[in-house]
Amino acid sequence: MDDIYTNLAVHVQEVDSRSKSNAYRINEHDNEIKELREKQDAIYDLTSSVKSIATDMTYIKEDVKEVKSGQDRLNEKVTILENRPANETKKKVDGITEKLLWLFIGGLTAGLLALISPNIPW
């Protein structure tokens, strides 16, 4: 009977040793799991930040498009305003040139008529 108790005592000792070893390993795994959770939380925070940045970038792109569109319209208006004096001056010069041309043509016509018909009283 002593052998049975001795075998049981050895077996209990082995089970106790294995239990302590398993407890130590479980504690190590718990620590690793805790570290993994912390890393996972950090990754989640990072992905949330990246998502937020991407959303903000979308809004920034839209704002830049609006600014470019507004800038193009403003450039057109400025170009029109800058060219207005030149266009008005060109119209005036063209009008004067046209009137001088018609005056010259009228003078030539009158001169030719005077040469062709000297006997017609004017």
NORHU-V792476 format. One record per backbone hydrogen bond with DSSP energy under -0.5 kcal/mol. CO is the residue of the C=O (numbers start at 1). NH is the residue of the N-H. E is the energy in kcal/mol with one decimal. If there is no record, write none. Layout:
# NORHU-V792476
CO | NH | E
CO | NH | E
This chain:
# NORHU-V792476
1 | 5 | -2.2
2 | 6 | -2.9
3 | 7 | -3.1
4 | 8 | -2.8
5 | 9 | -2.9
6 | 10 | -2.6
7 | 11 | -2.8
8 | 12 | -3.3
9 | 13 | -2.6
10 | 14 | -2.7
11 | 15 | -2.8
12 | 16 | -2.8
13 | 17 | -2.7
14 | 18 | -2.8
15 | 19 | -2.6
16 | 20 | -2.5
17 | 21 | -2.7
18 | 22 | -3.1
19 | 23 | -2.6
20 | 24 | -2.4
21 | 25 | -2.6
22 | 26 | -2.9
23 | 27 | -2.4
24 | 28 | -2.3
25 | 29 | -2.7
26 | 30 | -2.9
27 | 31 | -2.3
28 | 32 | -2.4
29 | 33 | -3.1
30 | 34 | -2.5
31 | 35 | -2.4
32 | 36 | -2.7
33 | 37 | -2.6
34 | 38 | -2.3
35 | 39 | -2.5
36 | 40 | -2.9
37 | 41 | -2.7
38 | 42 | -2.2
39 | 43 | -2.6
40 | 44 | -2.6
41 | 45 | -2.6
42 | 46 | -2.4
43 | 47 | -2.9
44 | 48 | -2.4
45 | 49 | -2.3
46 | 50 | -2.6
47 | 51 | -2.5
48 | 52 | -2.4
49 | 53 | -2.6
50 | 54 | -2.6
51 | 55 | -2.3
52 | 56 | -2.5
53 | 57 | -2.6
54 | 58 | -1.8
55 | 59 | -2.0
56 | 60 | -2.5
57 | 61 | -2.6
58 | 62 | -2.1
59 | 63 | -2.4
60 | 64 | -2.7
61 | 65 | -2.4
62 | 66 | -2.2
63 | 67 | -2.5
64 | 68 | -2.9
65 | 69 | -2.5
66 | 70 | -2.6
67 | 71 | -2.7
68 | 72 | -2.6
69 | 73 | -2.1
70 | 74 | -2.4
71 | 75 | -2.7
72 | 76 | -2.3
73 | 77 | -2.3
74 | 78 | -2.7
75 | 79 | -2.6
76 | 80 | -2.4
77 | 81 | -2.6
78 | 82 | -2.9
79 | 83 | -2.3
80 | 84 | -1.1
81 | 85 | -0.6
83 | 87 | -2.8
84 | 88 | -2.8
85 | 89 | -2.6
86 | 90 | -2.5
87 | 91 | -2.4
88 | 92 | -2.3
89 | 93 | -2.8
90 | 94 | -2.9
91 | 95 | -2.5
92 | 96 | -2.8
93 | 97 | -3.0
94 | 98 | -2.6
95 | 99 | -2.3
96 | 100 | -2.8
97 | 101 | -2.5
98 | 102 | -2.5
99 | 103 | -2.4
100 | 104 | -2.7
101 | 105 | -2.8
102 | 106 | -2.7
103 | 107 | -2.5
104 | 108 | -2.7
105 | 109 | -2.7
106 | 110 | -2.7
107 | 111 | -2.8
108 | 112 | -3.0
109 | 113 | -2.6
110 | 114 | -2.2
111 | 115 | -2.2
112 | 116 | -2.8
113 | 117 | -2.5
116 | 118 | -0.5
117 | 120 | -0.8
